[in-house]
Amino acid sequence: MLSPNNTVSLRAPMTESPLREPEQIRQDCVRKLRPIETSGMFMAILGCLLGEVWATPKIEALYLSPDHCLLARTEGEVTHKLFLGAEADLIRNVHGIAKTAGLDGDELGYILAAIARIKRV
């Protein structure tokens, strides 16, 4: 392929893919994940990470403790007293459901960034 200065380029032409705003990525995650069948608790966790209500009682906030435990504060509670599991299990489960739902790299990254935001040091 000849470039504008009449030299041969060995690179394949790049396809233009539109950049998505974070809110569009979030909505795409919701659209792809909502129909997936998984446990009610995992759906509640995903819903909370994505700003959605997918379970009752609603998880209002998630917290990753310094010892890598995932805790939740449910609707009406004052503290994060509901133990949900280990951080490593959450990350592994997110990767698994991302593959099942066909999430792209941006969408997986959005969820992993949401997990990073709930870490406490």
N, C-alpha and C positions, 0 to 999 in steps of 0.2 A: 504494500500500500504506500503511495507517495504522499509525503507530507507537504504543507504549503511551500516549503523551500526546496521542493523536488528531491528530497532524500527519501530513502526507503525506511519505513517504520515497521518494526517487528511486533509492535503492540497491537492488540485487537482494539477496535474502537469501543469506548466505554458507552454503555447504555445509560441514558438519563433516567434516574429514578427520583421521583419527587421526595423532597424532604418533608417529614411530618412533624408537626408541633407535638409537644408532650401530651396535650389533651387528646389529640387524634390517636396517638400510640396507646394511651390508656383506654380509649373507646374501642380500639381494635382488639386489645387484650380482653376486654369485657365481652365483646361479640364472639370471640373464639372460645373463651373459657366457660362462659355461662352454660352452654349446652352439654359440657362434659360431665359424665356421671362419676362422682367420687364421694368420699365421706362428707357428711354434713359439716363436720368440724373443719375439714380442709377447705370446703367451699366458703365457710365463714371467715377463715383466715385470708383466703384470696380476696374475698369481697372487701374485707377491711383494708388490705394492702392497696386495693384499687378504688377505694372510696365508695364502695357499693354495700348494700345491705342484702346479703344472700342467706341469712339464717336468723332464727330466733332462739335464744336472746341475741341481740345484736352485739357484736364485738365493737366496742367504741374505740379501743386503742390496744396496740400490741407493744410489747417491750422485750428486747433481747438483753438479758442481764449480763454482767461481766463474766459469769461462769457459763455463758452460752446456752441459757435456758430461755425458751419462748414462753412469755407470760401474757395473759390477756386481761383487760378490764372490760367486763360486760356491762350492758345497759343497766343503770341503777346502782352500780358498785362504785366505791370510792377508790379502791386500790386495784393493782394488777395482781390478783390472787389466784387466777385460774392458770395452772400449769398445763401447757399444751405439748411440750416436747423439747427436743434438742435442736439447736440451730442447724447442725449438720443434716439432721433429718428433714428440716424444712427446705434447705437448699436442694437436697437430693430430690425431694418430692416436687419442688417447683420445676427442676430440670425435666423430670419425668412427665409432668402434665404439659409442659411447654412442647415437648416432642409430640405427645398425643394430640394436642390442640393445633399443632402446626404454627406455633408462634415463630416469628422471625427474630433475628438478633436484636433489633430495636425493642421489640415487645418483651423478650426475655430480660434484656437489660433494664427495662423500665421496672419490672417486678423486682429484680435483684437490687436495684437502687432503692426501691421502697423498703426492702428488708434492711439495707445499710442504714437508712434513716432512722430505724427504730432501735438501733444499737445504743446502749449506754456504756460509757467507759468508767 
